[in-house]
Amino acid sequence: MYSIIKTTRDLTSGTSNSEIKKFVAAGQLCIKEANLEGAFENFHQAIQLSMQIFGPMNNEISQCIKRLASMNSKFNDLLQAIEMQTKSIILCERLVGRDHPDVAESYSSLAIYYHSCGYSSKAFEYMNRALRILEVSVGDSHPSIANIYQNLSQMYSEVQSAPNAISCLQQCITQNKTIFGKDHVQTASAMTNLAQVCYGT
């Protein structure tokens, strides 16, 4: 068991903060240039510097690990992406608690990585966990919840489960109408997706 440290403080400042941000920016540039090795090296340096200065329990490390997961996903190293994202979630839960929107976002990304690997049961488990966390932390009418339903509908479509995909899109449309209005582009996009799924059944 680990204690949960809930904090919103910025743990980096001054010169140290600038150096960490420098490595992060360099890593992001390497990703744009498809330089996997360079991106890994810069994010690793950012993590090491953060650990040396602030210890292992800080948000910058969690964010860097999450970036490494995203980077591995972009370069189709999905198993490594899953490993990195899982580590990021463990750290994030200890920093902000299990009921935080950041944790939900991380579980959503983890679900997508599992889905891309073909591990559907794990993917649906983690996407639904993200949904439950958001319902608790931000309420049941929030753009992030609509996004989760959109993700779920796409996942169901890709495993040939049209009824579940339709149900999720209907939920997404309801959310978007409540949040944005019936004439908003988000609502229209979800309705278009629903029509496409229905047409394919």
C-alpha positions, 0 to 999 in steps of 0.5 A, spaced: 500 500 500 502 506 498 500 513 501 496 518 496 499 525 495 494 529 492 497 536 490 496 541 485 503 545 486 508 546 481 514 542 483 519 545 478 522 552 478 528 557 476 534 554 472 532 547 474 525 548 471 528 551 465 533 545 464 527 540 464 523 544 460 529 544 455 529 536 455 522 536 454 522 540 448 528 537 445 524 530 446 518 533 442 522 536 437 525 529 436 518 526 435 516 530 430 522 529 426 521 521 427 527 521 431 525 515 436 532 515 439 533 522 440 526 523 443 527 517 448 534 520 450 531 527 452 525 525 455 530 520 459 534 526 461 528 530 463 526 524 468 533 523 471 534 531 472 527 531 475 528 525 480 535 528 482 532 534 484 525 533 486 525 525 488 521 520 484 514 523 486 513 529 482 508 530 476 514 532 471 516 525 471 509 522 470 508 527 464 515 524 461 513 517 462 506 518 459 510 522 453 514 516 452 508 511 452 505 516 446 512 516 443 512 508 443 505 508 440 506 513 434 512 508 432 508 502 433 512 499 439 505 498 443 507 493 448 512 498 450 507 504 450 503 499 455 508 498 459 510 506 460 503 508 460 502 503 466 508 506 470 505 513 469 498 511 471 501 508 478 505 515 479 499 519 477 494 515 482 499 516 488 500 524 486 493 526 485 489 520 487 485 515 483 479 519 482 482 525 478 481 527 471 488 526 469 488 519 471 481 518 467 485 521 461 491 516 462 486 510 463 483 512 456 490 512 453 492 505 456 485 502 453 487 505 446 494 502 446 491 495 448 486 496 443 491 497 438 494 491 440 488 487 439 487 486 447 480 488 447 477 485 454 483 489 457 481 495 452 474 495 454 476 494 462 480 501 462 476 505 457 470 503 462 474 505 468 476 512 465 468 513 464 467 511 471 472 516 474 470 522 470 463 521 472 465 521 479 470 527 478 467 531 473 460 529 473 456 526 468 455 532 463 462 533 461 466 533 454 471 528 456 465 523 458 462 524 450 469 523 448 470 516 452 463 514 449 466 516 442 472 512 443 468 506 446 463 506 439 469 506 435 472 500 439 466 496 438 465 498 431 472 495 430 470 488 434 464 488 430 459 489 435 454 494 432 449 495 437 454 497 443 457 502 438 450 505 436 448 505 444 455 509 445 454 514 440 447 515 442 450 517 449 455 521 446 450 525 442 446 526 448 452 529 452 454 533 446 447 536 445 447 537 453 454 541 453 454 544 446 447 544 443 444 540 437 447 545 432 454 544 434 459 541 430 461 536 435 454 534 435 453 533 428 460 529 428 457 524 432 450 524 428 454 523 422 458 517 425 452 514 428 449 514 421 455 511 418 455 505 423 447 504 422 448 504 415 454 498 416 449 494 420 
